[in-house]
């Protein structure tokens, strides 16, 4: 299968991991040789409830028996999408009450940027150095990593960058600024949390100059940080929230949420301000609804913080400099990218799936399903420590 994978399916890097997947259930993925791998990545934070969660699977099957795609987004009332948006509004601050459902996180970013320009009548967008918000042209324009962008210029004009957690840079937000876009916790940069009330200070500056504050919750969202959304940890209310990844329980989806007053601007002058054929797809929306219901009717979000403590207590090793992040959005930092590469690849050989971050080569991504058990946490951490011991022994021999 791997030879056909390379030959017929477009790749994103010269050396894909190439696991031949047979099936997945719970916290484990199985290859075609029936070797099982404990999953500490969850599809890069997408499989919030693990693999083949019964509630999500049943919701998908039930909806398939009723209808699938029937009309372009926004024309027909379809129960799964309506129920989902209503439940989401009940869980968000009062000013965040209307949701536009799309197909992915990057499309949600595109919609949010358009909404900010439409709301303010301004053109300037501000993002952060080392930010990642997706890979379509608008999203790439607000990516704060030039190496990944230079081959695709020209991109959107009038985009400027600040440094995350740098308060002096907030003066760059002016009456020219349509919006500032920030990840609640910087993902690709190394799971960097805001410090010294940084997000609150961004909010204050936006209020002073009439700019919008957009928070990207594509990775932190849906319980991963102990709250439904990461911004809820920092006592701040943004103007627009962007979400994706974990909201669909492993299904492809994205959304952006704002006030009804702002969102309704996309319907006029001009109408069809943002359109999508498959956004709000009833099967996908059913999976989203089941995922959100499971998160809010159980203790999984609160348990993410207890599991974080367990990870931090176990991941103590001379090769680990620190563990960054919050909840089950963690990164174990090593001294060098070479060590990180060895750990990730050797752990896969031993049946543990880890992964990299986009821009921080020393980081080992640890973003397991929220449903992971304490026993599985201990199992995976033991493999990491064992691999690190082996790396240290080899270095001592050399």
DOPA-140800 format. One record per residue: y, x, z of N, C-alpha, C in turn. Coordinates in steps of 0.02 Angstrom, whole numbers, plus 32768, in hexadecimal, padded with zeros to 4 digits. Example, Ala and Ser with C-alpha at 12.3 -4.5 7.8 and 13.67 -1.06 7.14 Angstrom:
! DOPA-140800
7EE4829481867F1F826781867F5B82948186/7F90828281627FCB82AC816580028285818A/
END
This chain:
! DOPA-140800
7FC380298000800080008000803F802B8000/803D80658022807A808E8027809180A87FE3/806280B97FB7807780D17F75809B809B7F4E/8083805D7F5280A680257F3180E980167F54/80E9801E7F95812880167FBC815E80457FA2/814B80837F98817B80B47F7F818C80A77F35/815B80947F0E8164808C7EC6818D804F7EB3/818080177ED5819D7FD87EBE81D47FBB7EEA/81D87FD17F28820A7FB57F5682417FE87F63/82807FD47F5882B880017F6282BA801B7FAA/82C9805B7FB182C8807B7FF383108088800C/83158094804D835680A3806A835E80EC807E/83268111807F83288158809082EF817B806C/82F281BE806682BE81E28042827A81E18065/827B81D780A8823D81DD80CE823281A180FD/8220816780E18212812E810D81D5813A8138/81D281188171819A8123819F8157810E8181/815880D98158811D80C9813180E280AB8156/80ED808E819080B5806C81B1809F80308186/805E802B817A80447FF2815580347FBA8187/805D7F87818780597F5381BB80257F1F81A9/7FFB7F0F81DA7FCA7EDA81D37FE27E9A81F4/7FF27E9E8235800A7E648259802F7E7C8298/80507E4D82B880757E5D82F680727E228324/806D7E2F8365806D7DFA839680877E1583D9/80B07DEE83F980CC7E03843980F67E418432/80E47E75845781097EB4845680E77EE9842A/80B77ED4840180907F0483DB80907EF5838F/80907F2C836980877F28832080467F4C8310/801E7F3182E27FDE7F4E82CF7FE07F648287/7FC57FA082797FC27FB782347F817FA08213/7F7A7FB181D37F3F7F9981AE7EFF7FBB81C4/7F047FEF81ED7EC8800D820B7EBB7FF08250/7EE07FBC82627EDB7F9882A27EF07FC382DD/7F177FF882D17F35801D83087F717FF68321/7F787FF083637FAF7FCA837E7FE77FF88397/80247FE1838E805F800683A1808B7FDB83CF/809B7FF5840980C97FD38435810F7FD88418/81317FA0841381707F9D83EE81AB7FA1841D/81CC7FDA841F82097FE4844682487FDC841C/82427FBE83E0827C7FB883B3828C7F7083A1/82587F45839E82607EFD839082867EF1834F/82707F14831A82907F0982DA82DA7F1B82DB/82EC7F4F830083327F63830C83587F28832D/833F7F158367835F7EE28392835B7E9B8377/83327E8F834483307E4D832582FC7E1E8343/82C47E3A835A828D7E0F837382967E0483BE/82C67DDB83D082D97DD08415829E7DBC8441/82747D908427823C7D76844E81FA7D958439/81FD7DD0841C81C07DF1840781A67DD483C5/81687DE483B781497DD08377811D7D928380/81257D64835280FD7D26835181067CFE8392/81437CF883A8814E7CD083E5813A7C8883D7/81117C6A840180F67C2783F2812C7BF283E7/81617BF4840F81957BC1840981BA7BC783C6/81C87C0583B281EB7C10837281BD7BFF8338/817F7C16833B814F7C06830681467BBB82FD/81407B97833581367B4E833081727B2C8312/81AE7B43832581EB7B25830981EE7B2F82BE/81DB7B6A82A781DA7B78825F81A87B4A823C/816C7B45825681387B1C8237814C7AD38236/81687ABB826E817D7A74827081B27A65823C/81E17A93823382167A87820281FC7A8B81BB/81CE7AB981AE81B17ABF816B818F7A7D8156/81747A59818781537A1A8177818579E28169/81C579ED817781F979BA816B821F79C8812A/82407A00812682637A1580E9827A7A5C80F1/82847A7D80BA82A07AC080BA82E67ABB809D/82F87AE5806D833C7AE3805283477AA3802A/837F7A818038838E7A43801483D37A447FF3/84027A6B800D84467A6A7FF1846C7AA78007/849B7ABC7FDE84C77AF47FF084E87AE78034/84F47B1D8059850E7B18809D854E7AEE80A1/85517AC580D6858F7AA280E685967A5C80C8/85647A4480A5856A7A028084854179CC80A7/850679DB80BD84DB79AA80DD84D579B98128/84CF7984815084BF798C819784747997819E/846279D081B9841B79E181C2841079F1820C/83E279CE822A83DA79CF827383D37A158291/83A97A41827683A27A83829783E47AA8829D/840B7AAA8268844B7ACE8269847D7AAC8297/84807A6A829584B07A4582BF849E7A4F8309/845E7A47831A844A7A51836084597A988378/844D7AC8834B84587B0D835F84A27B1B836C/84CC7B07833F85147B14834785307AEF8385/85167AB48392852C7A8E83CD85177AB2840E/84D97AC8841084C17AEC844C84E87B2D8455/84F47B51841F85187B908424855E7B84843F/85807B50842885C47B41844085C47B33848B/85907B1284A3858C7B0284EB85847B408516/856F7B7784F885617BB4851E85987BE88517/85CA7BDA84EE86017C0884E186427BF08502/86747C1B850986B57C04852186D07BCB84F6/86F97BA1851387107B6384F387317B6F84AF/87537BA884A787767BB5846987487BCB8431/87097BD9844086D97BED840E86A87BB48404/86BB7B8683D886977B4683D5867E7B318391/868A7B5A835E86737B47831B86547B8482F9/86187B7B82DE85F17BB382C485E27BAB827A/85EA7BE2825685D67BE5821085967C0D820B/85607BEE81F3851F7C0E81EE85187C3081AA/85027C6F81AB84F97C94816D84B37CB5816E/84A97CE7814484667D02813A84597D45815C/848E7D67817384847DA9819084C27DBC81B7/84BC7DF181DF84F57E098205852E7E2181D9/851D7E4581A485537E5F817985797E278157/85567DF18143857A7DB9812585A67D978158/85907D95819685B97D7881CB85F87DA181D6/85F37DE381D2862E7E0E81D7865E7DFF819E/86447DF98161866E7DE9812886947DA78134/86717D75814D86927D35815A86C77D3A8190/86B97D6181C486E87D6981FB87287D8D81E3/871F7DC081BA875A7DE481A087857DB68174/87657D8E814B87897D5E812187AE7D2C814D/878C7D14818187AC7CE281AC87E97D0081CF/87E47D3F81E4881D7D5F820688597D6481D7/884D7D77819988847D7B816988A17D368159/88747D058153888B7CC0814488B37CA4817E/889F7CB381BC88C27C9881F789077CB78201/890B7CF981F889497D1C820989777D2681CD/895D7D23819089857D33815689947D7E8151/89717DA68176897C7DEF817789427E128153/894D7E528143891A7E76811D88F87EAE8143/89197ECC817488FD7F07819388C27EF581C0/888D7F1D81BA88527F1881E5884B7F59820B/88377F55824A882C7F90827387E57F8E828E/87C47FC7828987807FCF82A4877F800F82CD/8744802482E0873D8060830A8718809782E5/872A80D582F48703810E82DC86BB810782F3/868C811882C78644811482D5862B80CD82DF/8652809C82C8863B805682CB860D80478291/85E08019829D85B67FFF826785B67FB3826A/85C67F93823285C97F4A823085A37F2D81F4/857B7F5581D385577F3C819985647F67815D/85467F55812385477F8380EA855E7F6380A9/85767F2580AB85967F0A806F85DD7F26806B/86017F188035863E7F3E802886747F35805D/867E7EF7807486B07EEC80A8869A7F0B80EA/865B7F0180FC86407F1E813986417F6A8137/86327F8580FE86347FCE80F7867C7FE880FE/86AC7FC180E986F27FD580EE87087FDF8136/86EA7FBA816586FA7FC181AB86C67FEA81D1/869A800B81AC866C803C81CA8693807C81D8/868E8095821486B580D08227868F8110821E/866F811981E58646815581D9864B8166818F/86788194817F868A81A18139865081B9810F/862381DF812C85EB81FB810685C381C580E3/85BC818A81048595815380E785BD812A80B5/85FF813680B1862A810C80878643812E8048/864781708048866C81938015865281877FCE/8611817C7FC885F481727F858603812D7F68/862081017F91862980BB7F7B867380A67F77/869F80D67F8086E680C57F7B86F980B77F33/872F808F7F26875D80737F58874180367F7C/875180317FBC873D7FF87FE6877C7FCF7FF5/87787FA4802787B37F7B803887EE7FA7804C/882A7F97803588657FBC804A887D7FA4808E/88AC7FC980AA88CF7FB680E8889F7FAE8124/88727FDF812A88457FE1816388548021818A/885E801B81CB886C805481F5883A8057822F/8837809082508803809B8283882280B682C3/880480A082FB881580BB833C87D680D7835B/87DD80F9839387A4811383B8879280E283F0/875380CF83F2873B80A18426874980BF846B/876580968497877680A984DC87B680D384E1/87DA80DD84A98819810284AB885380D084AF/887080CA84EA88A5809884F488E480A784CD/88F380E684C3893080F7849E892C80DE8456/88F180DC843B88E980C583F688F9807B83ED/88FB805684238907800E841C894D7FFF8402/897A8030840589BD802783E989BB8022839D/89828034837F897A802D833789717FE48322/89627FB98353895E7F71834689A57F568348/89BE7F3E830F8A047F29830A8A097EE482EB/8A467ED082DC8A527E8F82BD8A3C7E8E8274/8A247EC7825A8A067ECA821889BB7EBB821A/899F7EBD825589567EBC825D893B7E74825C/890C7E68822E88EA7E27822E88B87E248267/88917E5A826F885D7E5982A488467E9F82B2/882F7EA882F088087EE3830287C07ECC830D/87937EF382F1874C7EE482F5872A7F1A831E/87067F04835386E47F34837E869D7F1C838E/866F7F4B8392862F7F3D83B086397F3983FC/861A7F09841C861F7F05846586057F448485/85CC7F5B846E85B17F9D847F85A67FC0843C/85C47FFB843385BD801D83F38574803183E8/8557801883B18510802383A5850080658384/8513806C8344850480A8831E852180E7833C/855680E083628578811A83818552813583BE/8522810F83D784FB8128841084FA80F9844C/850080B7844184FE808584768533809584AC/85718098849585AA80A884BF85C9806884DA/85CE8061851B85EB8027853A8637802F8542/865B7FF7854386A37FFB855186B0800F8599/86E4803885A486F5805085E7873D803B85F9/874A8039863A878F802D865387AE7FEE8635/87867FB98632879F7F78861987BA7F7D85D2/879B7FA785A987B47FB3856687B87F73853D/87857F49854087867F0B851887BD7EDC852F/87C97EDA857088007EB0858988437ECA8570/884A7F0B856B88887F28855388917F1C8508/885A7F1B84E3885E7F08849C88757EC08496/88587E9484C0886C7E4E84BF88B77E4684CD/88CF7E6984FF89167E65851189427E7C84D7/892F7EB384B889587ECC848089577E9C8446/891E7E7E8437891B7E4D840189487E12840F/89497DFB844E89757DC3846089BE7DD58458/89CF7E1384678A157E2984628A2F7E27841A/8A047E3883EA8A1B7E3F83A58A007E088377/89D97DD9839189C07DA2836889867DB5833B/89627DEA834C89267DFD832688E97DDC8344/88B47DD5831D88767DB8833588477DEF834E/881F7DDD837F87EC7E0A839987A87DEF8384/87857E18835D87427E07834687107E34836A/86DE7E17838A86AA7E4083A886697E388381/864A7E718374860A7E74835185D27E758384/85AE7E3E838885777E3683B785337E398394/85327E57835984F57E56833284BC7E798356/84CA7EB0837884967ED183A084957EBA83E9/84CD7EB7840C84CA7EA5845384B87E5C8461/84C27E31842F84BE7DE9843B84787DD0844A/84757D93846484397D6D8472840E7D8E84A8/84317D9B84E0840F7DAB851E83FF7DF4852A/840B7E1E84F983F57E6484FE84197E8A8536/84567E768547847C7E99857C847B7E7385BE/84527E4085C584507E198602847A7DDA8600/84A67DD585CF84CD7D9985C184BC7D83857A/84CD7D45856A84BF7D2E852684E17D5B84F3/85217D6C850185467D9A84D685637DD28500/85687E0C84E2857F7E47850585C57E3F8521/85F37E1D84FC86377E178513863D7DF28556/860A7DCA8566860B7DA585A486027DD285E1/85EF7E1085D685EC7E41860D86307E5E861E/86627E5385F486A07E7985FA86DE7E4C8603/86D37E0D861587097DE08627873F7DDD85F0/87297DCF85B387577DCA857B873F7D93854C/876D7D72852B875B7D3E84FA877A7D5184B7/87527D618485876B7D73844387807D35841B/879F7D4183E287B17D0A83B587777CF78387/87507D29837487177D1E834886DD7D478363/86A27D29836686657D4C837986377D4E833C/861D7D8A832E85EE7D9282F785A97DA08314/85767D8082F885337D88831385007D8D82DB/84C47DA282ED848E7DA982BC844F7DC282DF/84297DEC82BE83ED7E0C82D983C57DDF8308/83D17DE3834A83A77DC2837B83AB7D77837D/83DA7D58835983E37D10835F83AB7CE9833E/83867D06831083537CE182EB830C7CEE8300/83027D14833682BE7D21834B82947D458317/82B57D6E82EE82937D9382BA829E7D788274/82C27D40826E82D17D23822D83177D3A8217/83247D3D81D583647D5881BC839C7D2681C4/83D17D3A81E884077D0B81F784447D318211/847D7D12820B84BB7D2A822984E97CF08233/85207CFA825885507CC5826385917CE2827D/85C77CBD827486057CCE829786227C8E82B4/863D7C9582F086557C5C8317869E7C67832A/86C67C328324870D7C34833787207BEE834E/87617BE3835687787B9F836787747B738329/876F7B328334876E7B0382FC87AE7B0982D3/87E67B1382F588267B1A82D288257B53829F/88097B8B82B488057BC5828687D17BB88251/87967BA38265875F7B9D8235876F7B6A81FF/87947B35821087A37B0281DF87D27B1B81A7/87F27B5481B2881C7B71817E87F47B868141/87B37B92814A87897BA58111877B7B6A80E3/878F7B2E80F687817AF280CD87BA7ADF809F/87F27B0380A3882D7AED807D885B7B27806B/88807B1F803788B47B508022889C7B98801F/886A7BAA7FFC88417B7F7FD088047B647FF5/87E87B2E7FDA87A97B177FF687727B497FE2/87397B41800087017B6F7FF587147BB78007/87377BBD8041874E7BFF805687167C308064/86DD7C17807986A07C3F807D86667C11806D/863C7C26803F86037BFC802C85C47C26802A/858C7C058036854B7C26803685177BF28025/84E87C037FFB84B47BD47FE984847BC78022/846A7BFC803F84327BF5806E84477BF880B8/84867C0380C7849B7C02810D84897BC0812E/84747BC3816D845F7B868190841D7B6A8178/83F67B93815583B57B7D813C838D7B5C8175/83737B21816983547AFA81A0831A7B1D81C3/82F27B43819E82BB7B6781BD82D67B9F81EA/83067BC381D083257BF981F783497BDD8234/836F7BA7822A83937B88826183637B6F8297/83297B58828482F77B4282B482E07B7D82DF/82D67BB682BF82C27BF282E482FA7C078314/83387C0382FC83727C14832783767BE68363/836D7BA6835883717B75838E833A7B8283C1/82FD7B8E83AB82C67B9B83D982D37BDB8401/82EE7C0E83E082FD7C4D840283327C428438/83687C1F8427839E7C14845683877BE88491/835F7BB6848283447B8C84B883197BB484E7/82EF7BDF84CB82C37C0984F582EC7C388521/83207C558505834A7C82852C836E7C5F8565/83857C22855883AE7BFF858A83847BD785BC/83447BCC85AD83197BA685DA82EA7BD28602/82F07C1485FA82C67C44861F82F37C768642/82D57CA7866182FB7CDC868382FD7D1D865B/82EE7D19861A82E87D5685F283297D8085F2/83627D5F85F083A17D8585EE83AC7DAB862F/83A17D89866783A87DAB86A883757DE386B0/83387DD6869783037E08869D83127E478675/833C7E418640834D7E7B8618836E7EB18644/83957E9C867583B67ECC86A183857EED86D1/83527EC786E7831F7EE5871282F47F1686EA/82E67F0586AC82BF7F32868182E77F718671/83297F6A866B83537FA58662834B7FD5869D/834D7FBA86D983447FE48714830180098713/82CD7FE586FC828B800486F8828B803C86C5/82A88030868A82AC8065865882D080A28674/830980968695833080CE86AF830A80F586E5/82E380D2870C82BD80F487418284811D8724/8269810886EB8230812A86CD82448163869D/827B8159867A828F818A864782B781C38665/829581E9868F82B2822486AF828A82608697/82AB828D8673828882C6865582BC82FB8644/82A9833B864682D88370863482F5836A85EE/82D1834A85C082E98342857C831883068574/831C82DB85A7834982A185A3838A82B185C9/83C182B585A4840282C385C3841D828785E8/8417824C85CA842F820F85E9841081D485C4/8413819A85E38400815B85C3843E812F85BE/845281208581848E80F78576847B80AE8569/84AE8084856E84A5803E855B84A0800F8597/848D7FD28588848B7F9D85BB84517F6E85AB/842F7F5785E083F87F2885D683C17F4885AE/83AD7F26857883797F40854C83977F58850A/83D37F73850F83F47F9684D884027FDD84F1/83CE800884EE83D08049850E83C5808184DB/83E180BB84EB83D780F784C383CC813284F1/8392815284EA83848190850F839F81CA84E7/83CB81F1850583EE822784E283CC826A84F1/83BC828F84BB83A082D284C383D5830684B0/83C4834684B583F3837C84A684018382845C/83CE8376843383D6838283EB83B5834B83C2/83CC8345838483AD83158356836583288347/83568369834883128380833B82E283678371/82F7836A83B082CC835083E582C2830683DE/82F982E283D082F4829983C682C38289838E/82C782AC8356829982A0831E825182AB8333/824582E28357820082F0836E81E682B8839B/821082A183C981FB826D83F881E9822D83D3/8215821883A6820A81D9838281CA81DD8357/81C28213833281898219830581478223832C/8149824B8360810C8257838780F7821983AF/812981F483C6811881B583EA80F7818383BB/810E8180837C80ED8152834E80A481668345/809781A78340805181BE833A802881A78376/804781A183B08024818E83ED8027814283FB/8043811D83CC804280D483D2807F80B583F3/80B980D683EE80F780BA8409812D80BE83D3/814D808583C681828083839381C5808D83B4/81E780C283A0822D80CF83B2825380D78370/829680DE837582BC80E5833782FD810A8345/8322811783108360813D8314839C810D8318/83D78128832884178106831F8439812382E1/846780FE82C484828110828384A981528283/84D5815B82B48503819382B084F981C782E7/84D181B7831984C681E58352847F81FF834E/8479823D8334843782598327840E82698365/842F826E839F840B828183DC83EE82448401/83FB820983E983E981CB840D83A481B283F8/837D819D8429833E817A841E83498130842E/8343810783FB834D80BF8405831580A0842D/8328807A846082F8805384888314800C848D/82FD7FE0846283147F9B846182D87F6C8459/82AD7F69848B82707F418485827F7EF68487/824E7ECD847882577E85848282697E7584CA/82907E4184D582A17E2D851982637E16853F/822F7E04851B81F17DEB853981C27E24854F/81D67E61854581AA7E998558819A7E9685A3/815D7EA685B481497EA485FB81587EE6861D/81597EE5866081637F238685812A7F548678/80EF7F3A867180B57F65866380BE7F888620/80D77F6485EE80E37F8185AC811B7FB485AE/814F7FA785D681847FD885DF8167801985FA/813D8013862D811F804F864B80F280738619/80CD804D85F280A0806A85C080C88093858D/80FD80768574812580988541814980D5855C/816580CF85988189810785B68159814185C4/811C813185D780EA816685E380DD818D85A3/80DA816B856A80D0818D852A810C81BA851B/814981A18526818581CA851A818382098544/8174820285848174823C85B0813D826D859E/81038253858A80CB827E857580DE82A68537/80FE82858506811382A784C9814782DD84DA/817682CC850681A982FE8519818A833A853D/8159832E8566813583658587811683938552/80F68375852080D6839C84EB810A83C584C5/814483A884B8817983CC84948190840884BD/819983FE84FF81AE8435852A817A846D852C/813A845B852E8105848D8530810684B884F1/810E849784B7811084BB8478814B84EB8476/818584D4849081C084FF849181B5853C84BE/8192853284F58185856985238155859C8504/8124858384DD80F585B084BB811985DA8487/814685BA8461816D85DE842F819A86128450/
END
